[in-house]
Amino acid sequence: MQPLFDRFTGPMFNNKPEEIEILQTPDLPWEKNLHQGISHPVVFPGEMKKVHVDGSSEIVDPTLLIIRFENLWFGWKCFIGIENLVISPNGIIMRGICGVGGIIGNIQDTNFKLPVEPVLCVKKRCYCAFDIMCTKMNI
C-alpha cells in the first residue's frame, strides 16, 4: 500500500486517521508471515536496510519512509545512476525517476558515459521507492 500525493510530489491526499494508521503499520495482515521463522535480518524485494548514525540498522519498506516523512535527503549524496538506472520508453537514460543529475544519454547512442560518482540530491523529498532504495549518505 502506498500513500497518494497530489501531482505525485505535492502534499499527501487527505486520509482518514484510521487510513493513515493502516499506512503506518509496518506489519500489515498480508505480510505477517514474511519474516516468520527467520532468525537473522533478511531483506526481501521491496525492502531496504536503514542504517542509523549510531551504527544500528533496521529493515524498512521504502513506502513507510514516505508515509513517515523520512524521505528528506536534500543535500545528501545519492547513488542513483550507480546502483540503478532508468530507461524511458523512448530510450532516454537517467540516473533515477526523479531526474536528479539530468539525462545521461540514449540507449541508441554509442558514446554515453555511465556515472561513477554519486549525485547531490536537489529535491525536497524522494517519492519513488526505486530511487529511495539507492544508498544515501549525509555529507
DSSP file with accessible surface (Angstrom, degrees, kcal/mol):
  #  RESIDUE AA STRUCTURE BP1 BP2  ACC     N-H-->O    O-->H-N    N-H-->O    O-->H-N    TCO  KAPPA ALPHA  PHI   PSI    X-CA   Y-CA   Z-CA
    1    1 A M              0   0  117      0, 0.0    62,-0.0     0, 0.0     0, 0.0   0.000 360.0 360.0 360.0 140.1    0.0    0.0    0.0
    2    2 A Q        -     0   0  115     64,-0.0     2,-0.1    65,-0.0    62,-0.0  -0.981 360.0-114.7-132.6 146.4    1.3    3.5   -0.8
    3    3 A P        -     0   0   11      0, 0.0     2,-0.4     0, 0.0    64,-0.0  -0.430  31.7-126.1 -72.5 153.2    0.0    6.9    0.0
    4    4 A L        -     0   0  121      9,-0.1     9,-2.6    -2,-0.1     2,-0.4  -0.856  22.2-160.0-103.3 137.9   -1.2    9.1   -2.8
    5    5 A F  B >   -A   12   0A  23     -2,-0.4     3,-2.0     7,-0.3     2,-0.3  -0.924  29.2-102.3-118.7 143.0    0.3   12.5   -3.4
    6    6 A D  G >> S-     0   0   55      5,-2.6     4,-2.6    -2,-0.4     3,-0.5  -0.455 109.3  -7.4 -61.6 121.6   -1.2   15.5   -5.3
    7    7 A R  G 34 S-     0   0  201     -2,-0.3     2,-1.5     1,-0.3    -1,-0.3   0.824 118.7 -81.9  55.6  32.9    0.6   15.5   -8.7
    8    8 A F  G <4 S+     0   0  176     -3,-2.0    -1,-0.3     1,-0.2    -2,-0.2   0.048 130.8  44.7  67.9 -29.9    3.0   12.8   -7.3
    9    9 A T  T <4 S+     0   0   92     -2,-1.5    -1,-0.2    -3,-0.5    -2,-0.2   0.469  94.1  87.2-122.0  -2.3    5.2   15.3   -5.4
   10   10 A G  S  < S-     0   0   22     -4,-2.6     3,-0.1     1,-0.2    -3,-0.1   0.122  93.2 -44.2 -80.4-158.9    2.7   17.6   -3.7
   11   11 A P        -     0   0   94      0, 0.0    -5,-2.6     0, 0.0    -1,-0.2  -0.291  68.5 -95.3 -69.4 155.6    1.0   17.1   -0.3
   12   12 A M  B     -A    5   0A  37     -7,-0.2    -7,-0.3     1,-0.1     3,-0.1  -0.477  47.8-103.3 -68.3 138.3   -0.4   13.7    0.6
   13   13 A F        -     0   0  102     -9,-2.6     2,-0.2    -2,-0.2    -9,-0.1  -0.280  48.2 -87.6 -59.1 150.3   -4.1   13.5   -0.1
   14   14 A N        -     0   0  168     -3,-0.1     2,-0.3     1,-0.0    -1,-0.1  -0.439  53.0-174.3 -64.3 124.7   -6.3   13.8    3.0
   15   15 A N        -     0   0   49     -2,-0.2    -3,-0.0    -3,-0.1    -1,-0.0  -0.896  30.0-105.0-116.9 152.6   -6.8   10.4    4.5
   16   16 A K    >>  -     0   0  119     -2,-0.3     4,-2.2     1,-0.1     3,-0.7  -0.410  38.2-109.8 -68.2 150.9   -9.0    9.4    7.4
   17   17 A P  H 3> S+     0   0  103      0, 0.0     4,-2.4     0, 0.0     5,-0.2   0.888 120.3  52.8 -52.3 -38.9   -7.0    8.9   10.7
   18   18 A E  H 3> S+     0   0  106      1,-0.2     4,-1.8     2,-0.2     5,-0.1   0.850 108.0  51.3 -69.3 -29.5   -7.7    5.1   10.5
   19   19 A E  H <> S+     0   0   77     -3,-0.7     4,-2.4     2,-0.2    -1,-0.2   0.915 109.8  48.8 -71.0 -41.3   -6.3    5.0    6.9
   20   20 A I  H  X S+     0   0   52     -4,-2.2     4,-2.0     1,-0.2    -2,-0.2   0.917 109.2  53.8 -63.0 -40.5   -3.1    6.8    8.0
   21   21 A E  H  < S+     0   0  133     -4,-2.4     4,-0.5    -5,-0.2    -1,-0.2   0.921 109.1  48.2 -60.8 -41.9   -2.8    4.3   10.9
   22   22 A I  H >< S+     0   0   83     -4,-1.8     3,-1.3     1,-0.2    -1,-0.2   0.936 110.7  51.2 -63.3 -44.1   -3.0    1.4    8.4
   23   23 A L  H 3< S+     0   0   14     -4,-2.4    -1,-0.2     1,-0.3    -2,-0.2   0.832 110.8  49.3 -62.9 -31.4   -0.4    3.0    6.1
   24   24 A Q  T 3< S+     0   0   80     -4,-2.0    -1,-0.3    -5,-0.2    -2,-0.2   0.466  84.8 106.4 -89.0   0.2    2.0    3.5    9.0
   25   25 A T    <   -     0   0   52     -3,-1.3     3,-0.3    -4,-0.5    39,-0.0  -0.694  54.8-161.8 -83.3 116.8    1.6   -0.1   10.2
   26   26 A P  S    S+     0   0   66      0, 0.0     2,-0.8     0, 0.0    -1,-0.2   0.816  82.7  53.9 -69.9 -27.2    4.8   -2.0    9.4
   27   27 A D  S    S-     0   0  110      3,-0.0     5,-0.1     5,-0.0    -2,-0.0  -0.706  74.5-176.5-111.1  81.4    3.2   -5.4    9.8
   28   28 A L    >>  -     0   0   15     -2,-0.8     3,-2.4    -3,-0.3     4,-0.5  -0.411  40.9-104.0 -73.2 154.1    0.1   -5.4    7.6
   29   29 A P  G >4 S+     0   0   90      0, 0.0     3,-1.0     0, 0.0     4,-0.3   0.848 120.0  50.6 -51.6 -40.7   -2.0   -8.6    7.7
   30   30 A W  G 34 S+     0   0  161      1,-0.2     3,-0.1     2,-0.1    -2,-0.0   0.567 111.2  50.0 -78.2  -4.8   -0.8  -10.0    4.4
   31   31 A E  G X4 S+     0   0   56     -3,-2.4     3,-1.6     1,-0.1     4,-0.5   0.395  78.5 105.0-107.2   1.9    2.8   -9.5    5.4
   32   32 A K  T << S+     0   0  141     -3,-1.0     3,-0.3    -4,-0.5     4,-0.2   0.843  84.2  39.6 -55.1 -41.5    2.6  -11.2    8.8
   33   33 A N  T 3  S+     0   0  119     -4,-0.3     3,-0.3     1,-0.2    -1,-0.3   0.430  87.4  97.5 -92.9   3.4    4.3  -14.5    7.9
   34   34 A L  S <  S+     0   0   76     -3,-1.6    -1,-0.2     1,-0.2    -2,-0.1   0.912  98.0  25.0 -60.6 -44.8    7.0  -12.9    5.7
   35   35 A H  S >  S+     0   0   70     -4,-0.5     3,-1.8    -3,-0.3    -1,-0.2   0.432  91.7 129.0-100.6   1.1    9.7  -12.9    8.3
   36   36 A Q  T 3  S+     0   0  138     -3,-0.3     3,-0.1     1,-0.3    -3,-0.1  -0.300  76.9  11.9 -63.2 132.6    8.3  -15.7   10.5
   37   37 A G  T 3  S+     0   0   86      1,-0.2     2,-0.6    -2,-0.0    -1,-0.3   0.493  95.7 119.0  82.4   2.5   10.9  -18.4   11.3
   38   38 A I    <   -     0   0   61     -3,-1.8    -1,-0.2     1,-0.1     4,-0.1  -0.897  43.0-170.0-104.4 120.7   13.9  -16.3   10.1
   39   39 A S        +     0   0  122     -2,-0.6    -1,-0.1    -3,-0.1    -3,-0.0   0.663  68.6  51.7 -87.0 -15.3   16.4  -15.7   12.9
   40   40 A H  S    S-     0   0  119      1,-0.0     2,-0.2     0, 0.0     0, 0.0  -0.873  99.3 -88.8-120.9 154.0   18.5  -13.1   11.0
   41   41 A P        -     0   0  106      0, 0.0     2,-0.4     0, 0.0    -2,-0.1  -0.412  45.2-173.9 -63.8 127.3   17.5  -10.0    9.2
   42   42 A V        -     0   0   40     -2,-0.2     2,-0.7    -4,-0.1    -4,-0.0  -0.984  18.7-140.2-121.6 134.7   16.7  -10.7    5.5
   43   43 A V        -     0   0   73     -2,-0.4     3,-0.1     4,-0.1     6,-0.1  -0.866  21.1-163.1 -97.1 115.2   16.0   -8.0    3.0
   44   44 A F    >   -     0   0   54     -2,-0.7     3,-2.4     1,-0.1   -10,-0.0  -0.560  40.7 -72.9 -89.1 160.6   13.2   -9.1    0.7
   45   45 A P  T 3  S+     0   0  132      0, 0.0    -1,-0.1     0, 0.0     3,-0.1  -0.283 125.5  28.0 -53.2 133.2   12.4   -7.4   -2.6
   46   46 A G  T 3  S+     0   0   37      1,-0.4    17,-0.3    -3,-0.1     2,-0.3   0.400 106.4  94.8  92.1  -3.3   10.9   -4.0   -1.9
   47   47 A E    <   -     0   0   28     -3,-2.4    -1,-0.4    14,-0.2     2,-0.3  -0.764  53.0-166.5-113.7 166.1   12.6   -3.7    1.5
   48   48 A M  E     -B   60   0B  29     12,-2.8    12,-3.0    -2,-0.3     2,-0.6  -0.965  25.8-109.1-147.2 163.0   15.8   -1.9    2.4
   49   49 A K  E     -B   59   0B 126     -2,-0.3     2,-0.6    10,-0.2    10,-0.2  -0.857  27.6-158.5 -97.2 122.7   18.3   -1.7    5.2
   50   50 A K  E     -B   58   0B  54      8,-3.3     8,-1.9    -2,-0.6     2,-0.5  -0.901   7.2-159.1-102.4 119.4   18.2    1.6    7.0
   51   51 A V  E     -B   57   0B  97     -2,-0.6     6,-0.2     6,-0.2     2,-0.1  -0.888   7.1-147.4-104.5 127.8   21.5    2.3    8.9
   52   52 A H    >   -     0   0   63      4,-3.2     3,-2.2    -2,-0.5     0, 0.0  -0.447  28.7-104.9 -89.1 164.4   21.4    4.9   11.8
   53   53 A V  T 3  S+     0   0  158      1,-0.3    -1,-0.1    -2,-0.1    -2,-0.0   0.857 120.4  58.0 -56.6 -36.3   24.2    7.2   12.8
   54   54 A D  T 3  S-     0   0  129      1,-0.1    -1,-0.3     2,-0.0     3,-0.1   0.469 121.7-106.3 -77.5   1.4   24.9    5.0   15.8
   55   55 A G  S <  S+     0   0   54     -3,-2.2    -2,-0.1     1,-0.3    -1,-0.1   0.250  80.7 126.4  94.4 -13.7   25.6    2.0   13.6
   56   56 A S        -     0   0   55     -5,-0.1    -4,-3.2     1,-0.0    -1,-0.3  -0.330  40.4-165.3 -71.1 161.3   22.3    0.2   14.4
   57   57 A S  E     -B   51   0B  59     -6,-0.2     2,-0.3    -3,-0.1    -6,-0.2  -0.948  14.2-167.5-145.0 165.6   20.1   -0.8   11.5
   58   58 A E  E     -B   50   0B  78     -8,-1.9    -8,-3.3    -2,-0.3     2,-0.5  -0.980  28.5-113.7-150.3 154.9   16.6   -1.9   10.7
   59   59 A I  E     +B   49   0B  46     -2,-0.3     2,-0.3   -10,-0.2   -10,-0.2  -0.831  44.7 173.6 -91.3 126.8   14.8   -3.4    7.7
   60   60 A V  E     -B   48   0B   9    -12,-3.0   -12,-2.8    -2,-0.5     3,-0.0  -0.928  35.1-120.3-133.4 159.2   12.2   -1.0    6.3
   61   61 A D    >>  -     0   0   47     -2,-0.3     4,-1.1   -14,-0.2     3,-1.1  -0.839  25.9-131.8 -94.2 131.2    9.8   -0.7    3.4
   62   62 A P  H 3> S+     0   0    1      0, 0.0     4,-1.5     0, 0.0     3,-0.2   0.844 105.9  63.1 -54.7 -31.2   10.5    2.4    1.3
   63   63 A T  H 3> S+     0   0   14    -17,-0.3     4,-2.6     1,-0.2     5,-0.2   0.887  97.7  55.6 -62.2 -36.7    6.8    3.3    1.4
   64   64 A L  H <> S+     0   0   18     -3,-1.1     4,-2.5     1,-0.2    -1,-0.2   0.873 102.9  55.6 -64.3 -35.2    7.0    3.6    5.2
   65   65 A L  H  <>S+     0   0    5     -4,-1.1     5,-3.2    -3,-0.2     6,-0.5   0.901 110.0  46.4 -62.4 -38.6    9.7    6.2    4.8
   66   66 A I  H ><5S+     0   0    3     -4,-1.5     3,-1.5     3,-0.2    -2,-0.2   0.951 113.3  47.8 -66.8 -48.4    7.4    8.2    2.5
   67   67 A I  H 3<5S+     0   0    2     -4,-2.6    -2,-0.2     1,-0.3    -1,-0.2   0.882 114.9  45.6 -61.8 -37.7    4.4    7.9    4.9
   68   68 A R  T 3<5S-     0   0   82     -4,-2.5    -1,-0.3    -5,-0.2    -2,-0.2   0.322 112.7-118.3 -89.6   8.2    6.5    8.9    7.9
   69   69 A F  T < 5S+     0   0   87     -3,-1.5    -3,-0.2     1,-0.1     3,-0.1   0.857  76.1 130.5  55.3  39.2    8.1   11.8    6.0
   70   70 A E      < +     0   0   69     -5,-3.2    -4,-0.2    -6,-0.2    -1,-0.1   0.079  41.9  94.9-102.0  20.8   11.6   10.2    6.5
   71   71 A N        +     0   0    0     -6,-0.5    55,-2.1    -5,-0.2     2,-0.8  -0.202  48.8 124.2-104.8  40.4   12.3   10.7    2.7
   72   72 A L        +     0   0   82     53,-0.2    53,-0.2    -3,-0.1    52,-0.1  -0.834  15.1 143.7-108.3  96.1   14.1   14.0    3.2
   73   73 A W    >   +     0   0   27     -2,-0.8     3,-2.4    50,-0.2    48,-0.3   0.033  14.5 153.4-123.8  26.8   17.6   13.8    1.6
   74   74 A F  T 3  S+     0   0  133     50,-0.5    48,-0.2     1,-0.3     3,-0.1  -0.351  76.9  14.8 -56.8 128.9   18.1   17.3    0.2
   75   75 A G  T 3  S+     0   0   24     46,-2.7    64,-0.4     1,-0.3    -1,-0.3   0.442 101.3 121.6  84.6  -1.4   21.8   17.9    0.1
   76   76 A W  S <  S-     0   0   69     -3,-2.4    45,-2.8    62,-0.1     2,-0.4  -0.584  71.9-104.3 -89.2 156.9   22.8   14.3    0.6
   77   77 A K  E     -CD 120 137C  83     60,-2.9    60,-2.6    43,-0.2     2,-0.4  -0.661  40.0-164.3 -75.8 134.0   24.9   12.2   -1.7
   78   78 A C  E     -CD 119 136C   9     41,-3.0    41,-2.6    -2,-0.4    58,-0.2  -0.980  19.6-149.4-126.4 136.1   22.6    9.8   -3.6
   79   79 A F    >>  +     0   0   43     56,-2.3     4,-2.5    -2,-0.4     3,-1.8   0.101  47.6 138.0 -95.0  23.5   23.8    6.8   -5.6
   80   80 A I  T 34 S+     0   0    2      1,-0.3    16,-0.2     2,-0.2    39,-0.2  -0.411  71.4  30.1 -63.4 144.0   21.1    6.8   -8.2
   81   81 A G  T 34 S+     0   0    6      3,-1.3    -1,-0.3    14,-1.0     4,-0.1   0.219 119.9  58.0  89.1 -17.5   22.7    6.1  -11.6
   82   82 A I  T <4 S+     0   0   67     -3,-1.8    -2,-0.2    13,-0.1    -1,-0.1   0.749 116.4  28.2-105.7 -46.1   25.4    4.0   -9.9
   83   83 A E  S  < S+     0   0   96     -4,-2.5     2,-0.3     1,-0.2    -3,-0.2   0.621 137.2   3.2 -90.8 -17.5   23.2    1.4   -8.2
   84   84 A N        -     0   0   24     -5,-0.5    -3,-1.3    11,-0.1     2,-0.3  -0.971  61.7-152.7-156.7 166.4   20.3    1.7  -10.7
   85   85 A L        -     0   0   61     -2,-0.3     2,-0.5    -5,-0.1    10,-0.2  -0.969  11.3-139.0-139.4 157.6   19.4    3.4  -14.0
   86   86 A V  E     -E   94   0D  19      8,-2.7     8,-2.8    -2,-0.3     2,-0.5  -0.976  13.0-170.2-119.9 129.9   16.1    4.4  -15.6
   87   87 A I  E     -E   93   0D  94     -2,-0.5     6,-0.2     6,-0.2    19,-0.1  -0.982  16.3-143.6-120.4 118.9   15.5    4.0  -19.3
   88   88 A S    >   -     0   0   28      4,-2.7     3,-2.5    -2,-0.5    -2,-0.0  -0.291  31.9 -99.9 -74.2 165.1   12.4    5.6  -20.6
   89   89 A P  T 3  S+     0   0  146      0, 0.0    -1,-0.1     0, 0.0    -2,-0.0   0.798 125.2  53.9 -57.1 -26.9   10.3    4.0  -23.4
   90   90 A N  T 3  S-     0   0  108      2,-0.1    -2,-0.0     1,-0.0    -3,-0.0   0.295 125.0-101.3 -93.0  11.7   12.0    6.3  -25.9
   91   91 A G    <   +     0   0    4     -3,-2.5    16,-2.2     1,-0.3     2,-0.3   0.449  69.4 149.1  91.6   1.3   15.5    5.2  -24.8
   92   92 A I  E     - F   0 106D  47     14,-0.2    -4,-2.7    15,-0.1     2,-0.5  -0.530  36.0-146.8 -72.2 131.2   16.5    8.2  -22.6
   93   93 A I  E     +EF  87 105D   3     12,-3.2    11,-3.1    -2,-0.3    12,-1.2  -0.869  23.7 169.5-103.1 127.0   18.8    7.1  -19.8
   94   94 A M  E     -EF  86 103D  45     -8,-2.8    -8,-2.7    -2,-0.5     9,-0.2  -0.909  43.4-117.8-130.0 161.7   18.6    8.9  -16.5
   95   95 A R  S    S-     0   0   32      7,-0.8   -14,-1.0     5,-0.3     2,-0.3   0.907  90.1 -16.2 -63.6 -44.9   20.0    8.3  -13.0
   96   96 A G  S >  S-     0   0    0      4,-0.3     3,-1.2   -16,-0.2    -1,-0.2  -0.941  71.3 -92.0-152.8 174.1   16.6    7.9  -11.4
   97   97 A I  T 3  S+     0   0   95     -2,-0.3    -1,-0.1     1,-0.2    -2,-0.0   0.852 118.2  65.2 -60.9 -33.4   12.9    8.5  -11.8
   98   98 A C  T 3  S-     0   0   41      1,-0.1    -1,-0.2    30,-0.1     3,-0.1   0.704 101.7-131.7 -65.9 -22.1   13.4   11.9  -10.0
   99   99 A G    X   +     0   0   28     -3,-1.2     3,-2.1     1,-0.3    -1,-0.1   0.448  50.9 153.2  83.7  -1.6   15.5   13.2  -12.8
  100  100 A V  T 3   +     0   0    7      1,-0.3    -5,-0.3    -6,-0.1    -4,-0.3  -0.394  67.0  28.2 -61.8 135.4   18.2   14.5  -10.5
  101  101 A G  T 3  S-     0   0   49     19,-0.1    -1,-0.3    -3,-0.1    -2,-0.0   0.334 110.9-119.2  92.8  -7.5   21.5   14.5  -12.4
  102  102 A G    <   -     0   0   34     -3,-2.1    -7,-0.8    -6,-0.1     2,-0.3  -0.104  54.6 -24.0  74.3-169.1   19.8   15.1  -15.7
  103  103 A I  E     -F   94   0D 112     -9,-0.2    -9,-0.2     1,-0.1     3,-0.1  -0.628  44.2-166.9 -83.3 133.0   19.9   12.9  -18.8
  104  104 A I  E     -     0   0D  34    -11,-3.1     9,-0.4    -2,-0.3     2,-0.3   0.838  55.5 -83.8 -85.5 -37.7   22.9   10.6  -19.2
  105  105 A G  E     -F   93   0D  12    -12,-1.2   -12,-3.2     7,-0.1     2,-0.3  -0.979  47.5 -68.6 164.7-156.0   22.2    9.7  -22.9
  106  106 A N  E >   -F   92   0D  33     -2,-0.3     3,-2.1   -14,-0.3     6,-0.2  -0.979  32.3-123.4-132.7 145.0   20.1    7.5  -25.1
  107  107 A I  T 3  S+     0   0   93    -16,-2.2   -15,-0.1    -2,-0.3   -16,-0.1   0.714 113.5  59.5 -63.1 -17.0   20.4    3.7  -25.5
  108  108 A Q  T 3  S+     0   0  164    -17,-0.2    -1,-0.3     2,-0.0     2,-0.1   0.652  87.6  94.0 -83.8 -14.5   20.9    4.3  -29.2
  109  109 A D    <   -     0   0   73     -3,-2.1     3,-0.1     1,-0.1    -4,-0.0  -0.452  61.2-158.1 -73.1 151.3   24.0    6.5  -28.6
  110  110 A T  S    S+     0   0  146     -2,-0.1    -1,-0.1     1,-0.1    -3,-0.1   0.480  84.9  49.8-105.1  -3.7   27.3    4.8  -28.7
  111  111 A N  S    S+     0   0  125      2,-0.1    -1,-0.1     0, 0.0     2,-0.1   0.196  70.2 127.4-125.2  19.7   29.2    7.3  -26.6
  112  112 A F        -     0   0   69     -6,-0.2     2,-0.5    -3,-0.1    -7,-0.1  -0.456  48.4-139.7 -75.7 152.3   27.2    7.9  -23.4
  113  113 A K        -     0   0  175     -9,-0.4     3,-0.1    -2,-0.1    -2,-0.1  -0.953   9.2-132.0-115.9 130.9   29.1    7.6  -20.1
  114  114 A L        -     0   0   95     -2,-0.5   -32,-0.1     1,-0.1   -33,-0.0  -0.507  34.9-100.2 -76.9 145.0   27.6    5.9  -17.1
  115  115 A P        -     0   0   24      0, 0.0    -1,-0.1     0, 0.0     4,-0.0  -0.306  34.0-179.8 -64.3 147.0   28.0    7.8  -13.8
  116  116 A V        +     0   0  121      2,-0.1   -34,-0.1     1,-0.1   -35,-0.0   0.410  65.8  59.2-122.7  -7.2   30.8    6.7  -11.4
  117  117 A E  S    S-     0   0  128      1,-0.0    -1,-0.1   -36,-0.0     0, 0.0  -0.926  88.1-105.3-121.9 148.8   30.1    9.2   -8.6
  118  118 A P        -     0   0   27      0, 0.0     2,-0.3     0, 0.0   -39,-0.2  -0.248  34.7-125.3 -65.3 160.7   27.0    9.9   -6.5
  119  119 A V  E     -C   78   0C  24    -41,-2.6   -41,-3.0   -39,-0.2     2,-0.5  -0.791  19.1-112.3-107.4 150.5   24.9   13.0   -7.2
  120  120 A L  E     -C   77   0C  89     -2,-0.3     2,-0.2   -43,-0.2   -43,-0.2  -0.734  37.2-120.4 -81.8 124.8   24.0   15.6   -4.7
  121  121 A C        +     0   0   17    -45,-2.8   -46,-2.7    -2,-0.5   -45,-0.1  -0.484  32.5 176.8 -70.0 131.4   20.2   15.5   -4.1
  122  122 A V        +     0   0   95     -2,-0.2     2,-0.3   -48,-0.2    -1,-0.1   0.226  48.4 102.0-116.7  10.4   18.4   18.7   -5.0
  123  123 A K        -     0   0   91      1,-0.1   -50,-0.2   -50,-0.1     3,-0.1  -0.740  68.6-138.2 -97.7 145.4   14.8   17.5   -4.3
  124  124 A K  S    S+     0   0  154     -2,-0.3   -50,-0.5     1,-0.2     2,-0.3   0.914  88.9   8.9 -65.3 -42.5   12.9   18.4   -1.2
  125  125 A R        -     0   0   64    -53,-0.2     2,-0.6   -52,-0.1   -53,-0.2  -0.971  68.6-130.0-138.1 154.5   11.6   14.8   -0.9
  126  126 A C        +     0   0   15    -55,-2.1  -117,-0.0    -2,-0.3   -52,-0.0  -0.924  27.9 171.6-104.8 119.8   12.2   11.5   -2.6
  127  127 A Y        +     0   0   45     -2,-0.6     2,-0.6     1,-0.0    -1,-0.1   0.508  48.7  85.5-107.9  -9.3    8.9    9.9   -3.7
  128  128 A C     >  -     0   0   32      1,-0.2     4,-3.1   -62,-0.0     3,-0.3  -0.858  61.7-151.4-104.0 122.8    9.9    6.9   -5.8
  129  129 A A  H  > S+     0   0   29     -2,-0.6     4,-2.1     1,-0.2    -1,-0.2   0.871  99.4  57.5 -58.2 -35.1   10.6    3.6   -4.0
  130  130 A F  H  4 S+     0   0   97      1,-0.2    -1,-0.2     2,-0.2     4,-0.2   0.929 113.2  38.6 -61.6 -44.3   13.1    2.7   -6.8
  131  131 A D  H >4 S+     0   0    2     -3,-0.3     3,-1.5     1,-0.2    -2,-0.2   0.882 112.4  57.8 -72.2 -39.1   15.1    5.9   -6.1
  132  132 A I  H 3< S+     0   0    0     -4,-3.1    -2,-0.2     1,-0.3    -1,-0.2   0.873  96.3  64.0 -60.0 -34.8   14.7    5.6   -2.4
  133  133 A M  T 3< S+     0   0   74     -4,-2.1    -1,-0.3    -5,-0.2    -2,-0.2   0.623  83.3  96.3 -72.9  -7.5   16.3    2.2   -2.3
  134  134 A C  S <  S-     0   0    4     -3,-1.5   -54,-0.1    -4,-0.2    -3,-0.0  -0.508  92.8 -87.2 -77.4 152.5   19.6    3.6   -3.6
  135  135 A T        -     0   0   63    -56,-0.2   -56,-2.3    -2,-0.2     2,-0.4  -0.271  43.7-164.6 -59.2 138.1   22.3    4.4   -1.0
  136  136 A K  E     -D   78   0C  33    -58,-0.2     2,-0.4   -57,-0.1   -58,-0.2  -0.984   3.2-168.5-124.4 139.0   22.0    7.9    0.6
  137  137 A M  E     -D   77   0C  93    -60,-2.6   -60,-2.9    -2,-0.4     2,-0.6  -0.992  18.4-137.8-132.6 127.1   24.9    9.5    2.5
  138  138 A N              0   0  111     -2,-0.4   -62,-0.1   -62,-0.2   -63,-0.1  -0.722 360.0 360.0 -81.2 120.6   24.6   12.6    4.6
  139  139 A I              0   0  123     -2,-0.6    -1,-0.0   -64,-0.4    -2,-0.0  -0.604 360.0 360.0 -98.8 360.0   27.8   14.7    3.9
